[in-house]
Amino acid sequence: MKKFRLEKEYQRMKISQYLREVQNYSGRSLRNVEVFLNGKKVRTTKKLPSSGILRVIEKEKGTDIKPIKLNLDIVFEDEDILIVNKEPFLLTHPTQKKADFTLANGIVYYFKEKYGKEIVPRFYNRLDMNTSGLIIIAKNSFAQAFLQNFSIFEKKYMAIVDGIIDSDEKIVIEKPIYRDGDNLQRIIDERGQYAKTVIKPIKKFKDKNVTLVECELFTGRTHQIRVHLKSIGHTIVGDELYGKGIDIEKGVKRQFLHAYRVKFTHPAAKKEMEMEIPLAEDMKEFLEK
């Protein structure tokens, strides 16, 4: 439920217009709400008075995702959003091949325990199964619509790549990414979509012949970081699709890619928020061996 104290400047504005233009609701999200003006249910076509309280209640929407208890690493939570640190080897959302034991199953279970009902998890961003790190989940359609349409979103990853990157300067990669037919692997090709990644070398480990880098995404193409790093000759350690693959003896059990920092505009507060987490434990152990 959202509550708004009305101000005189919005007098005679339709409720639907007020919610879209002032409170940043989307037209789609307004289809799933009930509106109360000073305690009385009204239509969104009604015009606002000079003062009063407007309450917006979202109609309940269930989910078919099976609730399964998981140990969630919750980084931040309030009434609108949930931010978790996803562990590696965990799918974000059910697929045709795997319908349970995903992060979504764990979120549904968590919401059911907390609120007593099943709530659909609205993922603002997703990560590959073997990528760890921060994922933002909207708890309601208002938060989802705001994040998708109005929020400024920045995301940064840490990656361990094969080879020593000689430069200490940032590397800007602007190369189109293309999927050729049904191939899972993406390629650099002029037929593809524009993609931009900025790579910043953090530390070189000459004894292991690897470099720790920060990767900042400016677009969100599938496998973008992995494809762009391959294009400059430095694939991600453990990447089975684009690189040399895993090496159990060396402690490389997955691709060493970790979403460690996000910056976004909060749906309700309308203020920028930043969240940052440490390097994933398995990546840290690999570098310290």
C-alpha positions as CSV (number, residue, x, y, z in Angstrom):
1,M,0.0,0.0,0.0
2,K,1.2,3.5,-0.9
3,K,0.0,6.7,0.7
4,F,0.4,10.1,-0.8
5,R,-0.5,13.4,0.9
6,L,-2.0,15.6,-1.7
7,E,-0.8,19.2,-2.4
8,K,-2.8,22.1,-3.8
9,E,-0.7,22.4,-7.0
10,Y,-2.2,19.1,-8.2
11,Q,-5.8,20.1,-7.7
12,R,-8.2,19.0,-10.5
13,M,-5.6,16.7,-12.0
14,K,-6.9,13.2,-12.7
15,I,-5.7,10.6,-10.3
16,S,-4.3,8.5,-13.2
17,Q,-2.4,11.5,-14.5
18,Y,-1.1,12.3,-11.0
19,L,0.1,8.7,-10.4
20,R,1.8,8.5,-13.8
21,E,3.4,12.0,-14.0
22,V,4.1,12.8,-10.3
23,Q,4.5,9.4,-8.6
24,N,6.0,7.6,-11.7
25,Y,3.5,4.7,-12.0
26,S,3.3,3.1,-15.4
27,G,0.1,2.7,-17.3
28,R,0.4,-1.1,-16.9
29,S,0.9,-1.0,-13.2
30,L,-2.2,1.2,-12.8
31,R,-4.3,-1.7,-14.2
32,N,-3.6,-3.7,-11.1
33,V,-4.4,-1.2,-8.3
34,E,-7.4,0.0,-6.2
35,V,-7.4,3.7,-5.3
36,F,-8.9,5.3,-2.2
37,L,-9.3,9.1,-1.7
38,N,-9.8,10.1,1.9
39,G,-10.8,6.5,2.7
40,K,-13.4,6.2,-0.1
41,K,-12.8,3.9,-3.1
42,V,-12.7,6.0,-6.3
43,R,-11.9,5.6,-10.0
44,T,-8.6,6.8,-11.4
45,T,-10.5,9.2,-13.7
46,K,-11.6,11.2,-10.7
47,K,-10.0,14.6,-10.2
48,L,-8.0,15.4,-7.1
49,P,-9.1,17.9,-4.4
50,S,-6.8,20.6,-3.1
51,S,-5.8,18.4,-0.1
52,G,-6.3,15.0,1.3
53,I,-4.8,11.5,1.4
54,L,-4.6,9.2,-1.6
55,R,-4.0,5.5,-0.9
56,V,-3.0,3.1,-3.7
57,I,-3.4,-0.7,-3.0
58,E,-2.0,-3.3,-5.4
59,K,-4.3,-6.2,-6.1
60,E,-2.7,-9.5,-5.0
61,K,-1.0,-11.5,-7.8
62,G,0.0,-15.0,-7.1
63,T,2.7,-17.1,-8.7
64,D,3.2,-20.7,-9.9
65,I,6.8,-20.8,-8.7
66,K,7.2,-23.5,-6.0
67,P,8.4,-22.1,-2.7
68,I,11.6,-23.8,-1.6
69,K,13.6,-22.8,1.5
70,L,17.1,-21.5,0.6
71,N,19.7,-19.7,2.7
72,L,19.4,-16.2,1.2
73,D,22.2,-13.7,1.7
74,I,20.1,-10.5,2.1
75,V,22.0,-7.3,1.6
76,F,19.1,-4.8,1.8
77,E,15.3,-4.9,2.2
78,D,12.5,-2.5,2.6
79,E,8.8,-2.5,1.6
80,D,9.6,-2.0,-2.1
81,I,12.8,-3.9,-2.9
82,L,14.9,-6.8,-1.8
83,I,18.6,-7.1,-2.7
84,V,20.4,-10.4,-2.4
85,N,23.9,-11.7,-3.0
86,K,23.3,-14.7,-5.3
87,E,25.6,-17.6,-4.7
88,P,27.2,-19.3,-7.8
89,F,25.7,-22.5,-9.2
90,L,22.2,-21.1,-8.7
91,L,19.8,-20.2,-11.5
92,T,18.0,-16.9,-11.1
93,H,14.7,-18.1,-12.4
94,P,13.0,-21.5,-13.3
95,T,13.5,-22.7,-16.9
96,Q,11.9,-25.5,-18.9
97,K,14.7,-27.8,-17.9
98,K,14.9,-26.8,-14.2
99,A,11.7,-25.8,-12.5
100,D,12.9,-25.7,-8.9
101,F,15.8,-24.9,-6.7
102,T,16.4,-21.5,-8.2
103,L,16.8,-18.1,-6.6
104,A,13.1,-17.4,-7.5
105,N,12.0,-20.5,-5.5
106,G,13.9,-19.2,-2.5
107,I,12.5,-15.7,-2.8
108,V,8.9,-17.0,-3.1
109,Y,9.5,-19.1,0.1
110,Y,10.9,-16.1,1.9
111,F,8.0,-13.8,1.0
112,K,5.5,-16.5,2.0
113,E,7.2,-16.9,5.4
114,K,7.3,-13.1,5.9
115,Y,3.9,-12.0,4.5
116,G,1.9,-15.2,4.7
117,K,1.2,-15.3,1.0
118,E,2.9,-16.1,-2.3
119,I,4.2,-13.0,-4.0
120,V,5.6,-13.0,-7.5
121,P,9.3,-12.1,-7.5
122,R,10.0,-9.3,-10.0
123,F,13.7,-9.5,-11.0
124,Y,15.1,-6.2,-12.1
125,N,18.4,-7.8,-13.1
126,R,19.5,-11.3,-13.6
127,L,22.8,-13.2,-13.5
128,D,24.1,-16.3,-15.3
129,M,23.9,-19.5,-13.1
130,N,27.7,-19.5,-12.4
131,T,27.9,-15.7,-11.9
132,S,27.6,-14.6,-8.3
133,G,26.6,-11.2,-6.8
134,L,23.9,-8.6,-6.4
135,I,20.4,-9.0,-7.7
136,I,17.6,-6.5,-7.2
137,I,14.0,-7.8,-6.7
138,A,11.0,-5.5,-6.8
139,K,8.3,-6.4,-4.4
140,N,5.4,-4.8,-6.2
141,S,4.4,-3.5,-9.7
142,F,5.0,0.1,-8.7
143,A,8.7,-0.6,-7.8
144,Q,9.1,-2.7,-10.9
145,A,7.8,-0.1,-13.2
146,F,9.8,2.7,-11.6
147,L,13.1,0.7,-11.8
148,Q,12.4,-0.2,-15.4
149,N,11.3,3.2,-16.7
150,F,12.8,5.9,-14.4
151,S,15.7,4.6,-12.4
152,I,19.3,5.4,-13.2
153,F,21.0,2.0,-13.0
154,E,24.8,1.3,-12.8
155,K,26.3,-2.1,-12.3
156,K,29.9,-3.2,-11.9
157,Y,31.5,-6.6,-11.7
158,M,34.7,-8.1,-10.6
159,A,36.3,-10.7,-12.9
160,I,39.5,-12.7,-12.8
161,V,40.8,-13.0,-16.4
162,D,43.5,-15.2,-18.0
163,G,46.7,-13.4,-18.8
164,I,48.3,-10.1,-17.7
165,I,46.7,-7.0,-19.0
166,D,49.7,-4.7,-19.6
167,S,47.8,-1.4,-19.4
168,D,46.8,0.2,-16.1
169,E,44.3,2.5,-17.9
170,K,40.6,1.8,-18.5
171,I,39.8,-0.1,-21.6
172,V,36.6,0.9,-23.4
173,I,35.1,-1.9,-25.5
174,E,32.3,-0.9,-27.9
175,K,31.6,-3.9,-30.1
176,P,28.3,-5.3,-31.4
177,I,27.2,-8.7,-30.0
178,Y,25.4,-11.2,-32.2
179,R,23.8,-14.6,-31.8
180,D,24.2,-16.7,-34.8
181,G,21.2,-19.0,-35.2
182,D,20.6,-21.3,-32.2
183,N,24.2,-21.2,-31.0
184,L,24.4,-20.5,-27.3
185,Q,27.8,-18.7,-27.8
186,R,27.6,-15.0,-28.8
187,I,30.1,-13.5,-31.2
188,I,31.4,-10.0,-32.2
189,D,29.7,-9.2,-35.4
190,E,28.4,-6.1,-37.2
191,R,25.0,-7.7,-37.5
192,G,24.7,-7.6,-33.7
193,Q,23.4,-5.2,-31.1
194,Y,25.5,-2.3,-29.8
195,A,27.3,-3.1,-26.6
196,K,29.7,-1.1,-24.4
197,T,31.8,-2.4,-21.5
198,V,34.6,-0.5,-19.7
199,I,37.4,-2.7,-18.2
200,K,39.6,-1.4,-15.4
201,P,42.6,-3.5,-14.3
202,I,42.7,-3.7,-10.5
203,K,45.6,-6.0,-9.7
204,K,48.0,-8.3,-11.6
205,F,49.0,-11.7,-10.3
206,K,52.0,-12.7,-12.4
207,D,52.6,-16.0,-10.5
208,K,49.1,-17.1,-11.6
209,N,49.2,-15.3,-15.0
210,V,45.8,-13.7,-14.2
211,T,44.5,-10.1,-13.8
212,L,41.7,-9.0,-11.4
213,V,39.5,-6.4,-13.3
214,E,36.5,-4.3,-12.7
215,C,33.9,-4.4,-15.5
216,E,31.3,-1.7,-15.9
217,L,28.3,-2.4,-18.1
218,F,26.6,0.4,-20.1
219,T,24.4,-2.0,-22.0
220,G,22.9,-5.3,-21.0
221,R,23.5,-7.9,-23.7
222,T,23.5,-11.6,-23.0
223,H,27.1,-12.7,-22.0
224,Q,28.3,-9.2,-22.7
225,I,31.3,-9.1,-20.3
226,R,32.4,-12.6,-21.3
227,V,32.2,-11.9,-25.0
228,H,33.9,-8.5,-24.7
229,L,36.8,-9.9,-22.6
230,K,37.3,-12.7,-25.1
231,S,37.5,-10.1,-27.9
232,I,40.6,-8.5,-26.2
233,G,42.3,-11.9,-25.6
234,H,41.5,-12.1,-21.9
235,T,38.8,-14.7,-21.2
236,I,37.3,-15.1,-17.7
237,V,39.0,-17.8,-15.6
238,G,36.7,-20.8,-15.4
239,D,34.5,-19.8,-18.4
240,E,33.5,-23.1,-20.0
241,L,31.8,-21.4,-23.0
242,Y,34.3,-18.7,-24.0
243,G,37.5,-19.6,-22.1
244,K,39.6,-22.5,-20.9
245,G,37.0,-24.0,-18.6
246,I,37.2,-25.1,-15.0
247,D,40.2,-26.5,-13.2
248,I,39.3,-28.3,-10.0
249,E,42.9,-28.8,-8.9
250,K,43.5,-25.0,-8.9
251,G,40.2,-24.3,-7.2
252,V,38.4,-23.0,-10.4
253,K,35.0,-24.6,-10.2
254,R,33.1,-21.9,-12.2
255,Q,33.6,-18.7,-14.1
256,F,35.1,-16.0,-11.8
257,L,32.6,-13.2,-12.4
258,H,30.9,-11.4,-9.5
259,A,28.4,-8.5,-9.6
260,Y,29.8,-6.5,-6.7
261,R,28.3,-3.1,-7.0
262,V,24.9,-1.5,-8.0
263,K,23.7,2.1,-8.1
264,F,20.1,2.9,-8.7
265,T,17.3,5.3,-7.9
266,H,15.0,4.1,-5.1
267,P,11.3,3.8,-6.2
268,A,9.8,5.5,-3.2
269,A,12.5,7.8,-1.8
270,K,13.5,8.9,-5.3
271,K,17.1,9.0,-4.1
272,E,20.2,7.3,-5.4
273,M,21.3,4.2,-3.5
274,E,24.6,2.3,-3.8
275,M,25.2,-1.2,-2.6
276,E,28.6,-2.9,-2.6
277,I,29.7,-6.3,-1.4
278,P,33.2,-8.0,-1.1
279,L,34.8,-10.2,-3.7
280,A,33.2,-13.7,-3.8
281,E,34.9,-16.1,-1.4
282,D,36.0,-18.6,-4.0
283,M,37.6,-15.9,-6.1
284,K,39.4,-14.5,-3.1
285,E,40.7,-17.9,-2.1
286,F,42.0,-18.6,-5.6
287,L,44.0,-15.3,-5.7
288,E,45.4,-15.9,-2.2
289,K,46.6,-19.4,-2.7
